[in-house]
Amino acid sequence: MRTRQNSWERLREQTVTQLVAAALAEDREAFRQLWWNWCCIQETEALMARWLRSPDSAAAPHHVRRCNDSS
């Protein structure tokens, strides 16, 4: 479980770093995609926490479909 948490932390840090770089470069398309990724990370973490408290929750599959439909 700790390895997964570290992976999420690294992903979060990388995404924030990339968001700042895209904003500074005024790369709107990169920023838009990275912002979507950031929102998905935040929502996924919240849903995973809820799902872990209630393993029969159907929230996680719904979220995955929503994030994958972003293109």
mmCIF file of the N, C-alpha and C atoms, coordinates in Angstrom:
data_MODEL
# 
_entry.id   MODEL 
# 
loop_
_atom_site.group_PDB 
_atom_site.id 
_atom_site.type_symbol 
_atom_site.label_atom_id 
_atom_site.label_alt_id 
_atom_site.label_comp_id 
_atom_site.label_asym_id 
_atom_site.label_entity_id 
_atom_site.label_seq_id 
_atom_site.pdbx_PDB_ins_code 
_atom_site.Cartn_x 
_atom_site.Cartn_y 
_atom_site.Cartn_z 
_atom_site.occupancy 
_atom_site.B_iso_or_equiv 
_atom_site.pdbx_formal_charge 
_atom_site.auth_seq_id 
_atom_site.auth_comp_id 
_atom_site.auth_asym_id 
_atom_site.auth_atom_id 
_atom_site.pdbx_PDB_model_num 
ATOM 1   N N  . MET A 1 1  ? 0.830   -1.198 0.000   1.00 0.00 ? 1  MET A N  1 
ATOM 2   C CA . MET A 1 1  ? 0.000   0.000  0.000   1.00 0.00 ? 1  MET A CA 1 
ATOM 3   C C  . MET A 1 1  ? 0.876   1.264  0.000   1.00 0.00 ? 1  MET A C  1 
ATOM 4   N N  . ARG A 1 2  ? 1.991   1.227  0.700   1.00 0.00 ? 2  ARG A N  1 
ATOM 5   C CA . ARG A 1 2  ? 2.867   2.398  0.764   1.00 0.00 ? 2  ARG A CA 1 
ATOM 6   C C  . ARG A 1 2  ? 3.454   2.727  -0.616  1.00 0.00 ? 2  ARG A C  1 
ATOM 7   N N  . THR A 1 3  ? 3.785   1.692  -1.397  1.00 0.00 ? 3  THR A N  1 
ATOM 8   C CA . THR A 1 3  ? 4.331   1.923  -2.735  1.00 0.00 ? 3  THR A CA 1 
ATOM 9   C C  . THR A 1 3  ? 3.310   2.640  -3.603  1.00 0.00 ? 3  THR A C  1 
ATOM 10  N N  . ARG A 1 4  ? 2.053   2.239  -3.532  1.00 0.00 ? 4  ARG A N  1 
ATOM 11  C CA . ARG A 1 4  ? 1.005   2.911  -4.299  1.00 0.00 ? 4  ARG A CA 1 
ATOM 12  C C  . ARG A 1 4  ? 0.890   4.368  -3.881  1.00 0.00 ? 4  ARG A C  1 
ATOM 13  N N  . GLN A 1 5  ? 0.939   4.615  -2.591  1.00 0.00 ? 5  GLN A N  1 
ATOM 14  C CA . GLN A 1 5  ? 0.836   5.989  -2.107  1.00 0.00 ? 5  GLN A CA 1 
ATOM 15  C C  . GLN A 1 5  ? 2.008   6.823  -2.634  1.00 0.00 ? 5  GLN A C  1 
ATOM 16  N N  . ASN A 1 6  ? 3.214   6.252  -2.613  1.00 0.00 ? 6  ASN A N  1 
ATOM 17  C CA . ASN A 1 6  ? 4.383   6.962  -3.144  1.00 0.00 ? 6  ASN A CA 1 
ATOM 18  C C  . ASN A 1 6  ? 4.218   7.236  -4.635  1.00 0.00 ? 6  ASN A C  1 
ATOM 19  N N  . SER A 1 7  ? 3.653   6.292  -5.368  1.00 0.00 ? 7  SER A N  1 
ATOM 20  C CA . SER A 1 7  ? 3.425   6.489  -6.804  1.00 0.00 ? 7  SER A CA 1 
ATOM 21  C C  . SER A 1 7  ? 2.463   7.640  -7.041  1.00 0.00 ? 7  SER A C  1 
ATOM 22  N N  . TRP A 1 8  ? 1.389   7.702  -6.251  1.00 0.00 ? 8  TRP A N  1 
ATOM 23  C CA . TRP A 1 8  ? 0.435   8.812  -6.382  1.00 0.00 ? 8  TRP A CA 1 
ATOM 24  C C  . TRP A 1 8  ? 1.110   10.136 -6.055  1.00 0.00 ? 8  TRP A C  1 
ATOM 25  N N  . GLU A 1 9  ? 1.944   10.136 -5.024  1.00 0.00 ? 9  GLU A N  1 
ATOM 26  C CA . GLU A 1 9  ? 2.635   11.368 -4.643  1.00 0.00 ? 9  GLU A CA 1 
ATOM 27  C C  . GLU A 1 9  ? 3.566   11.832 -5.768  1.00 0.00 ? 9  GLU A C  1 
ATOM 28  N N  . ARG A 1 10 ? 4.302   10.909 -6.373  1.00 0.00 ? 10 ARG A N  1 
ATOM 29  C CA . ARG A 1 10 ? 5.186   11.259 -7.489  1.00 0.00 ? 10 ARG A CA 1 
ATOM 30  C C  . ARG A 1 10 ? 4.378   11.779 -8.678  1.00 0.00 ? 10 ARG A C  1 
ATOM 31  N N  . LEU A 1 11 ? 3.278   11.111 -8.991  1.00 0.00 ? 11 LEU A N  1 
ATOM 32  C CA . LEU A 1 11 ? 2.429   11.538 -10.109 1.00 0.00 ? 11 LEU A CA 1 
ATOM 33  C C  . LEU A 1 11 ? 1.885   12.941 -9.858  1.00 0.00 ? 11 LEU A C  1 
ATOM 34  N N  . ARG A 1 12 ? 1.431   13.180 -8.628  1.00 0.00 ? 12 ARG A N  1 
ATOM 35  C CA . ARG A 1 12 ? 0.912   14.492 -8.254  1.00 0.00 ? 12 ARG A CA 1 
ATOM 36  C C  . ARG A 1 12 ? 1.992   15.569 -8.411  1.00 0.00 ? 12 ARG A C  1 
ATOM 37  N N  . GLU A 1 13 ? 3.192   15.296 -7.893  1.00 0.00 ? 13 GLU A N  1 
ATOM 38  C CA . GLU A 1 13 ? 4.300   16.255 -7.984  1.00 0.00 ? 13 GLU A CA 1 
ATOM 39  C C  . GLU A 1 13 ? 4.697   16.519 -9.430  1.00 0.00 ? 13 GLU A C  1 
ATOM 40  N N  . GLN A 1 14 ? 4.789   15.474 -10.244 1.00 0.00 ? 14 GLN A N  1 
ATOM 41  C CA . GLN A 1 14 ? 5.146   15.640 -11.654 1.00 0.00 ? 14 GLN A CA 1 
ATOM 42  C C  . GLN A 1 14 ? 4.100   16.474 -12.386 1.00 0.00 ? 14 GLN A C  1 
ATOM 43  N N  . THR A 1 15 ? 2.834   16.204 -12.105 1.00 0.00 ? 15 THR A N  1 
ATOM 44  C CA . THR A 1 15 ? 1.766   16.932 -12.780 1.00 0.00 ? 15 THR A CA 1 
ATOM 45  C C  . THR A 1 15 ? 1.792   18.404 -12.414 1.00 0.00 ? 15 THR A C  1 
ATOM 46  N N  . VAL A 1 16 ? 2.013   18.710 -11.144 1.00 0.00 ? 16 VAL A N  1 
ATOM 47  C CA . VAL A 1 16 ? 2.083   20.115 -10.727 1.00 0.00 ? 16 VAL A CA 1 
ATOM 48  C C  . VAL A 1 16 ? 3.274   20.802 -11.395 1.00 0.00 ? 16 VAL A C  1 
ATOM 49  N N  . THR A 1 17 ? 4.405   20.140 -11.437 1.00 0.00 ? 17 THR A N  1 
ATOM 50  C CA . THR A 1 17 ? 5.589   20.714 -12.081 1.00 0.00 ? 17 THR A CA 1 
ATOM 51  C C  . THR A 1 17 ? 5.308   20.988 -13.559 1.00 0.00 ? 17 THR A C  1 
ATOM 52  N N  . GLN A 1 18 ? 4.674   20.046 -14.230 1.00 0.00 ? 18 GLN A N  1 
ATOM 53  C CA . GLN A 1 18 ? 4.346   20.215 -15.644 1.00 0.00 ? 18 GLN A CA 1 
ATOM 54  C C  . GLN A 1 18 ? 3.303   21.318 -15.848 1.00 0.00 ? 18 GLN A C  1 
ATOM 55  N N  . LEU A 1 19 ? 2.342   21.410 -14.933 1.00 0.00 ? 19 LEU A N  1 
ATOM 56  C CA . LEU A 1 19 ? 1.336   22.480 -15.014 1.00 0.00 ? 19 LEU A CA 1 
ATOM 57  C C  . LEU A 1 19 ? 1.993   23.851 -14.950 1.00 0.00 ? 19 LEU A C  1 
ATOM 58  N N  . VAL A 1 20 ? 2.904   24.023 -14.021 1.00 0.00 ? 20 VAL A N  1 
ATOM 59  C CA . VAL A 1 20 ? 3.602   25.307 -13.868 1.00 0.00 ? 20 VAL A CA 1 
ATOM 60  C C  . VAL A 1 20 ? 4.423   25.605 -15.121 1.00 0.00 ? 20 VAL A C  1 
ATOM 61  N N  . ALA A 1 21 ? 5.128   24.606 -15.637 1.00 0.00 ? 21 ALA A N  1 
ATOM 62  C CA . ALA A 1 21 ? 5.947   24.815 -16.839 1.00 0.00 ? 21 ALA A CA 1 
ATOM 63  C C  . ALA A 1 21 ? 5.069   25.200 -18.032 1.00 0.00 ? 21 ALA A C  1 
ATOM 64  N N  . ALA A 1 22 ? 3.929   24.539 -18.197 1.00 0.00 ? 22 ALA A N  1 
ATOM 65  C CA . ALA A 1 22 ? 3.024   24.867 -19.309 1.00 0.00 ? 22 ALA A CA 1 
ATOM 66  C C  . ALA A 1 22 ? 2.466   26.279 -19.150 1.00 0.00 ? 22 ALA A C  1 
ATOM 67  N N  . ALA A 1 23 ? 2.141   26.654 -17.922 1.00 0.00 ? 23 ALA A N  1 
ATOM 68  C CA . ALA A 1 23 ? 1.614   28.005 -17.677 1.00 0.00 ? 23 ALA A CA 1 
ATOM 69  C C  . ALA A 1 23 ? 2.681   29.054 -17.992 1.00 0.00 ? 23 ALA A C  1 
ATOM 70  N N  . LEU A 1 24 ? 3.898   28.815 -17.552 1.00 0.00 ? 24 LEU A N  1 
ATOM 71  C CA . LEU A 1 24 ? 4.982   29.767 -17.807 1.00 0.00 ? 24 LEU A CA 1 
ATOM 72  C C  . LEU A 1 24 ? 5.302   29.883 -19.299 1.00 0.00 ? 24 LEU A C  1 
ATOM 73  N N  . ALA A 1 25 ? 5.154   28.779 -20.019 1.00 0.00 ? 25 ALA A N  1 
ATOM 74  C CA . ALA A 1 25 ? 5.414   28.785 -21.459 1.00 0.00 ? 25 ALA A CA 1 
ATOM 75  C C  . ALA A 1 25 ? 4.187   29.256 -22.253 1.00 0.00 ? 25 ALA A C  1 
ATOM 76  N N  . GLU A 1 26 ? 3.107   29.516 -21.531 1.00 0.00 ? 26 GLU A N  1 
ATOM 77  C CA . GLU A 1 26 ? 1.838   29.928 -22.145 1.00 0.00 ? 26 GLU A CA 1 
ATOM 78  C C  . GLU A 1 26 ? 1.369   28.919 -23.188 1.00 0.00 ? 26 GLU A C  1 
ATOM 79  N N  . ASP A 1 27 ? 1.576   27.641 -22.874 1.00 0.00 ? 27 ASP A N  1 
ATOM 80  C CA . ASP A 1 27 ? 1.133   26.544 -23.738 1.00 0.00 ? 27 ASP A CA 1 
ATOM 81  C C  . ASP A 1 27 ? -0.259  26.119 -23.274 1.00 0.00 ? 27 ASP A C  1 
ATOM 82  N N  . ARG A 1 28 ? -1.254  26.733 -23.858 1.00 0.00 ? 28 ARG A N  1 
ATOM 83  C CA . ARG A 1 28 ? -2.636  26.522 -23.401 1.00 0.00 ? 28 ARG A CA 1 
ATOM 84  C C  . ARG A 1 28 ? -3.108  25.091 -23.569 1.00 0.00 ? 28 ARG A C  1 
ATOM 85  N N  . GLU A 1 29 ? -2.760  24.449 -24.668 1.00 0.00 ? 29 GLU A N  1 
ATOM 86  C CA . GLU A 1 29 ? -3.211  23.070 -24.892 1.00 0.00 ? 29 GLU A CA 1 
ATOM 87  C C  . GLU A 1 29 ? -2.583  22.117 -23.873 1.00 0.00 ? 29 GLU A C  1 
ATOM 88  N N  . ALA A 1 30 ? -1.290  22.256 -23.642 1.00 0.00 ? 30 ALA A N  1 
ATOM 89  C CA . ALA A 1 30 ? -0.631  21.413 -22.642 1.00 0.00 ? 30 ALA A CA 1 
ATOM 90  C C  . ALA A 1 30 ? -1.226  21.676 -21.257 1.00 0.00 ? 30 ALA A C  1 
ATOM 91  N N  . PHE A 1 31 ? -1.444  22.949 -20.950 1.00 0.00 ? 31 PHE A N  1 
ATOM 92  C CA . PHE A 1 31 ? -2.010  23.298 -19.651 1.00 0.00 ? 31 PHE A CA 1 
ATOM 93  C C  . PHE A 1 31 ? -3.406  22.688 -19.492 1.00 0.00 ? 31 PHE A C  1 
ATOM 94  N N  . ARG A 1 32 ? -4.233  22.765 -20.548 1.00 0.00 ? 32 ARG A N  1 
ATOM 95  C CA . ARG A 1 32 ? -5.584  22.217 -20.489 1.00 0.00 ? 32 ARG A CA 1 
ATOM 96  C C  . ARG A 1 32 ? -5.548  20.705 -20.208 1.00 0.00 ? 32 ARG A C  1 
ATOM 97  N N  . GLN A 1 33 ? -4.675  19.987 -20.919 1.00 0.00 ? 33 GLN A N  1 
ATOM 98  C CA . GLN A 1 33 ? -4.587  18.537 -20.719 1.00 0.00 ? 33 GLN A CA 1 
ATOM 99  C C  . GLN A 1 33 ? -4.044  18.206 -19.336 1.00 0.00 ? 33 GLN A C  1 
ATOM 100 N N  . LEU A 1 34 ? -3.031  18.940 -18.901 1.00 0.00 ? 34 LEU A N  1 
ATOM 101 C CA . LEU A 1 34 ? -2.470  18.692 -17.575 1.00 0.00 ? 34 LEU A CA 1 
ATOM 102 C C  . LEU A 1 34 ? -3.466  19.026 -16.474 1.00 0.00 ? 34 LEU A C  1 
ATOM 103 N N  . TRP A 1 35 ? -4.250  20.087 -16.687 1.00 0.00 ? 35 TRP A N  1 
ATOM 104 C CA . TRP A 1 35 ? -5.273  20.434 -15.707 1.00 0.00 ? 35 TRP A CA 1 
ATOM 105 C C  . TRP A 1 35 ? -6.291  19.304 -15.615 1.00 0.00 ? 35 TRP A C  1 
ATOM 106 N N  . TRP A 1 36 ? -6.684  18.732 -16.743 1.00 0.00 ? 36 TRP A N  1 
ATOM 107 C CA . TRP A 1 36 ? -7.620  17.601 -16.741 1.00 0.00 ? 36 TRP A CA 1 
ATOM 108 C C  . TRP A 1 36 ? -7.008  16.435 -15.970 1.00 0.00 ? 36 TRP A C  1 
ATOM 109 N N  . ASN A 1 37 ? -5.724  16.164 -16.226 1.00 0.00 ? 37 ASN A N  1 
ATOM 110 C CA . ASN A 1 37 ? -5.042  15.083 -15.511 1.00 0.00 ? 37 ASN A CA 1 
ATOM 111 C C  . ASN A 1 37 ? -5.050  15.347 -14.005 1.00 0.00 ? 37 ASN A C  1 
ATOM 112 N N  . TRP A 1 38 ? -4.766  16.586 -13.607 1.00 0.00 ? 38 TRP A N  1 
ATOM 113 C CA . TRP A 1 38 ? -4.744  16.956 -12.194 1.00 0.00 ? 38 TRP A CA 1 
ATOM 114 C C  . TRP A 1 38 ? -6.116  16.714 -11.556 1.00 0.00 ? 38 TRP A C  1 
ATOM 115 N N  . CYS A 1 39 ? -7.155  17.135 -12.253 1.00 0.00 ? 39 CYS A N  1 
ATOM 116 C CA . CYS A 1 39 ? -8.517  16.932 -11.730 1.00 0.00 ? 39 CYS A CA 1 
ATOM 117 C C  . CYS A 1 39 ? -8.825  15.446 -11.593 1.00 0.00 ? 39 CYS A C  1 
ATOM 118 N N  . CYS A 1 40 ? -8.396  14.665 -12.569 1.00 0.00 ? 40 CYS A N  1 
ATOM 119 C CA . CYS A 1 40 ? -8.616  13.216 -12.503 1.00 0.00 ? 40 CYS A CA 1 
ATOM 120 C C  . CYS A 1 40 ? -7.858  12.593 -11.339 1.00 0.00 ? 40 CYS A C  1 
ATOM 121 N N  . ILE A 1 41 ? -6.629  13.045 -11.109 1.00 0.00 ? 41 ILE A N  1 
ATOM 122 C CA . ILE A 1 41 ? -5.843  12.536 -9.985  1.00 0.00 ? 41 ILE A CA 1 
ATOM 123 C C  . ILE A 1 41 ? -6.577  12.820 -8.677  1.00 0.00 ? 41 ILE A C  1 
ATOM 124 N N  . GLN A 1 42 ? -7.027  14.054 -8.512  1.00 0.00 ? 42 GLN A N  1 
ATOM 125 C CA . GLN A 1 42 ? -7.708  14.438 -7.274  1.00 0.00 ? 42 GLN A CA 1 
ATOM 126 C C  . GLN A 1 42 ? -8.994  13.643 -7.082  1.00 0.00 ? 42 GLN A C  1 
ATOM 127 N N  . GLU A 1 43 ? -9.782  13.527 -8.140  1.00 0.00 ? 43 GLU A N  1 
ATOM 128 C CA . GLU A 1 43 ? -11.049 12.806 -8.040  1.00 0.00 ? 43 GLU A CA 1 
ATOM 129 C C  . GLU A 1 43 ? -10.806 11.321 -7.807  1.00 0.00 ? 43 GLU A C  1 
ATOM 130 N N  . THR A 1 44 ? -9.807  10.760 -8.475  1.00 0.00 ? 44 THR A N  1 
ATOM 131 C CA . THR A 1 44 ? -9.501  9.344  -8.300  1.00 0.00 ? 44 THR A CA 1 
ATOM 132 C C  . THR A 1 44 ? -9.073  9.059  -6.869  1.00 0.00 ? 44 THR A C  1 
ATOM 133 N N  . GLU A 1 45 ? -8.231  9.910  -6.297  1.00 0.00 ? 45 GLU A N  1 
ATOM 134 C CA . GLU A 1 45 ? -7.810  9.702  -4.911  1.00 0.00 ? 45 GLU A CA 1 
ATOM 135 C C  . GLU A 1 45 ? -9.001  9.736  -3.956  1.00 0.00 ? 45 GLU A C  1 
ATOM 136 N N  . ALA A 1 46 ? -9.902  10.676 -4.161  1.00 0.00 ? 46 ALA A N  1 
ATOM 137 C CA . ALA A 1 46 ? -11.080 10.765 -3.293  1.00 0.00 ? 46 ALA A CA 1 
ATOM 138 C C  . ALA A 1 46 ? -11.970 9.541  -3.459  1.00 0.00 ? 46 ALA A C  1 
ATOM 139 N N  . LEU A 1 47 ? -12.163 9.129  -4.704  1.00 0.00 ? 47 LEU A N  1 
ATOM 140 C CA . LEU A 1 47 ? -13.011 7.957  -4.944  1.00 0.00 ? 47 LEU A CA 1 
ATOM 141 C C  . LEU A 1 47 ? -12.370 6.677  -4.426  1.00 0.00 ? 47 LEU A C  1 
ATOM 142 N N  . MET A 1 48 ? -11.056 6.569  -4.563  1.00 0.00 ? 48 MET A N  1 
ATOM 143 C CA . MET A 1 48 ? -10.378 5.384  -4.042  1.00 0.00 ? 48 MET A CA 1 
ATOM 144 C C  . MET A 1 48 ? -10.514 5.309  -2.529  1.00 0.00 ? 48 MET A C  1 
ATOM 145 N N  . ALA A 1 49 ? -10.391 6.437  -1.865  1.00 0.00 ? 49 ALA A N  1 
ATOM 146 C CA . ALA A 1 49 ? -10.534 6.456  -0.409  1.00 0.00 ? 49 ALA A CA 1 
ATOM 147 C C  . ALA A 1 49 ? -11.939 6.012  -0.012  1.00 0.00 ? 49 ALA A C  1 
ATOM 148 N N  . ARG A 1 50 ? -12.945 6.525  -0.725  1.00 0.00 ? 50 ARG A N  1 
ATOM 149 C CA . ARG A 1 50 ? -14.321 6.104  -0.455  1.00 0.00 ? 50 ARG A CA 1 
ATOM 150 C C  . ARG A 1 50 ? -14.512 4.630  -0.763  1.00 0.00 ? 50 ARG A C  1 
ATOM 151 N N  . TRP A 1 51 ? -13.963 4.182  -1.873  1.00 0.00 ? 51 TRP A N  1 
ATOM 152 C CA . TRP A 1 51 ? -14.120 2.795  -2.297  1.00 0.00 ? 51 TRP A CA 1 
ATOM 153 C C  . TRP A 1 51 ? -13.467 1.850  -1.300  1.00 0.00 ? 51 TRP A C  1 
ATOM 154 N N  . LEU A 1 52 ? -12.324 2.249  -0.748  1.00 0.00 ? 52 LEU A N  1 
ATOM 155 C CA . LEU A 1 52 ? -11.653 1.413  0.247   1.00 0.00 ? 52 LEU A CA 1 
ATOM 156 C C  . LEU A 1 52 ? -12.485 1.291  1.524   1.00 0.00 ? 52 LEU A C  1 
ATOM 157 N N  . ARG A 1 53 ? -13.242 2.328  1.835   1.00 0.00 ? 53 ARG A N  1 
ATOM 158 C CA . ARG A 1 53 ? -14.111 2.249  3.013   1.00 0.00 ? 53 ARG A CA 1 
ATOM 159 C C  . ARG A 1 53 ? -15.350 1.413  2.720   1.00 0.00 ? 53 ARG A C  1 
ATOM 160 N N  . SER A 1 54 ? -15.753 1.329  1.452   1.00 0.00 ? 54 SER A N  1 
ATOM 161 C CA . SER A 1 54 ? -16.943 0.578  1.059   1.00 0.00 ? 54 SER A CA 1 
ATOM 162 C C  . SER A 1 54 ? -16.627 -0.188 -0.226  1.00 0.00 ? 54 SER A C  1 
ATOM 163 N N  . PRO A 1 55 ? -16.041 -1.388 -0.125  1.00 0.00 ? 55 PRO A N  1 
ATOM 164 C CA . PRO A 1 55 ? -15.567 -2.125 -1.301  1.00 0.00 ? 55 PRO A CA 1 
ATOM 165 C C  . PRO A 1 55 ? -16.633 -2.422 -2.363  1.00 0.00 ? 55 PRO A C  1 
ATOM 166 N N  . ASP A 1 56 ? -17.902 -2.357 -2.018  1.00 0.00 ? 56 ASP A N  1 
ATOM 167 C CA . ASP A 1 56 ? -18.934 -2.664 -3.017  1.00 0.00 ? 56 ASP A CA 1 
ATOM 168 C C  . ASP A 1 56 ? -19.385 -1.421 -3.774  1.00 0.00 ? 56 ASP A C  1 
ATOM 169 N N  . SER A 1 57 ? -18.691 -0.302 -3.593  1.00 0.00 ? 57 SER A N  1 
ATOM 170 C CA . SER A 1 57 ? -19.053 0.943  -4.263  1.00 0.00 ? 57 SER A CA 1 
ATOM 171 C C  . SER A 1 57 ? -18.855 0.834  -5.768  1.00 0.00 ? 57 SER A C  1 
ATOM 172 N N  . ALA A 1 58 ? -19.765 1.412  -6.516  1.00 0.00 ? 58 ALA A N  1 
ATOM 173 C CA . ALA A 1 58 ? -19.668 1.405  -7.975  1.00 0.00 ? 58 ALA A CA 1 
ATOM 174 C C  . ALA A 1 58 ? -19.085 2.726  -8.490  1.00 0.00 ? 58 ALA A C  1 
ATOM 175 N N  . ALA A 1 59 ? -18.573 3.570  -7.617  1.00 0.00 ? 59 ALA A N  1 
ATOM 176 C CA . ALA A 1 59 ? -18.088 4.893  -8.017  1.00 0.00 ? 59 ALA A CA 1 
ATOM 177 C C  . ALA A 1 59 ? -16.821 4.814  -8.870  1.00 0.00 ? 59 ALA A C  1 
ATOM 178 N N  . ALA A 1 60 ? -15.918 3.922  -8.557  1.00 0.00 ? 60 ALA A N  1 
ATOM 179 C CA . ALA A 1 60 ? -14.641 3.878  -9.274  1.00 0.00 ? 60 ALA A CA 1 
ATOM 180 C C  . ALA A 1 60 ? -14.798 3.610  -10.773 1.00 0.00 ? 60 ALA A C  1 
ATOM 181 N N  . PRO A 1 61 ? -15.570 2.615  -11.202 1.00 0.00 ? 61 PRO A N  1 
ATOM 182 C CA . PRO A 1 61 ? -15.689 2.400  -12.650 1.00 0.00 ? 61 PRO A CA 1 
ATOM 183 C C  . PRO A 1 61 ? -16.273 3.607  -13.367 1.00 0.00 ? 61 PRO A C  1 
ATOM 184 N N  . HIS A 1 62 ? -17.229 4.297  -12.761 1.00 0.00 ? 62 HIS A N  1 
ATOM 185 C CA . HIS A 1 62 ? -17.824 5.486  -13.367 1.00 0.00 ? 62 HIS A CA 1 
ATOM 186 C C  . HIS A 1 62 ? -16.759 6.551  -13.575 1.00 0.00 ? 62 HIS A C  1 
ATOM 187 N N  . HIS A 1 63 ? -15.912 6.751  -12.590 1.00 0.00 ? 63 HIS A N  1 
ATOM 188 C CA . HIS A 1 63 ? -14.863 7.759  -12.678 1.00 0.00 ? 63 HIS A CA 1 
ATOM 189 C C  . HIS A 1 63 ? -13.877 7.412  -13.791 1.00 0.00 ? 63 HIS A C  1 
ATOM 190 N N  . VAL A 1 64 ? -13.486 6.159  -13.887 1.00 0.00 ? 64 VAL A N  1 
ATOM 191 C CA . VAL A 1 64 ? -12.524 5.748  -14.908 1.00 0.00 ? 64 VAL A CA 1 
ATOM 192 C C  . VAL A 1 64 ? -13.079 6.045  -16.295 1.00 0.00 ? 64 VAL A C  1 
ATOM 193 N N  . ARG A 1 65 ? -14.343 5.742  -16.523 1.00 0.00 ? 65 ARG A N  1 
ATOM 194 C CA . ARG A 1 65 ? -14.949 6.046  -17.820 1.00 0.00 ? 65 ARG A CA 1 
ATOM 195 C C  . ARG A 1 65 ? -14.903 7.540  -18.091 1.00 0.00 ? 65 ARG A C  1 
ATOM 196 N N  . ARG A 1 66 ? -15.222 8.366  -17.101 1.00 0.00 ? 66 ARG A N  1 
ATOM 197 C CA . ARG A 1 66 ? -15.242 9.817  -17.302 1.00 0.00 ? 66 ARG A CA 1 
ATOM 198 C C  . ARG A 1 66 ? -13.857 10.339 -17.659 1.00 0.00 ? 66 ARG A C  1 
ATOM 199 N N  . CYS A 1 67 ? -12.823 9.897  -16.968 1.00 0.00 ? 67 CYS A N  1 
ATOM 200 C CA . CYS A 1 67 ? -11.470 10.388 -17.251 1.00 0.00 ? 67 CYS A CA 1 
ATOM 201 C C  . CYS A 1 67 ? -10.980 9.911  -18.607 1.00 0.00 ? 67 CYS A C  1 
ATOM 202 N N  . ASN A 1 68 ? -11.320 8.700  -18.982 1.00 0.00 ? 68 ASN A N  1 
ATOM 203 C CA . ASN A 1 68 ? -10.864 8.177  -20.266 1.00 0.00 ? 68 ASN A CA 1 
ATOM 204 C C  . ASN A 1 68 ? -11.601 8.802  -21.434 1.00 0.00 ? 68 ASN A C  1 
ATOM 205 N N  . ASP A 1 69 ? -12.732 9.434  -21.199 1.00 0.00 ? 69 ASP A N  1 
ATOM 206 C CA . ASP A 1 69 ? -13.507 10.059 -22.269 1.00 0.00 ? 69 ASP A CA 1 
ATOM 207 C C  . ASP A 1 69 ? -13.103 11.513 -22.498 1.00 0.00 ? 69 ASP A C  1 
ATOM 208 N N  . SER A 1 70 ? -11.977 11.937 -21.978 1.00 0.00 ? 70 SER A N  1 
ATOM 209 C CA . SER A 1 70 ? -11.589 13.345 -22.039 1.00 0.00 ? 70 SER A CA 1 
ATOM 210 C C  . SER A 1 70 ? -11.117 13.799 -23.409 1.00 0.00 ? 70 SER A C  1 
ATOM 211 N N  . SER A 1 71 ? -10.749 12.885 -24.274 1.00 0.00 ? 71 SER A N  1 
ATOM 212 C CA . SER A 1 71 ? -10.160 13.299 -25.556 1.00 0.00 ? 71 SER A CA 1 
ATOM 213 C C  . SER A 1 71 ? -11.154 13.865 -26.540 1.00 0.00 ? 71 SER A C  1 
# 
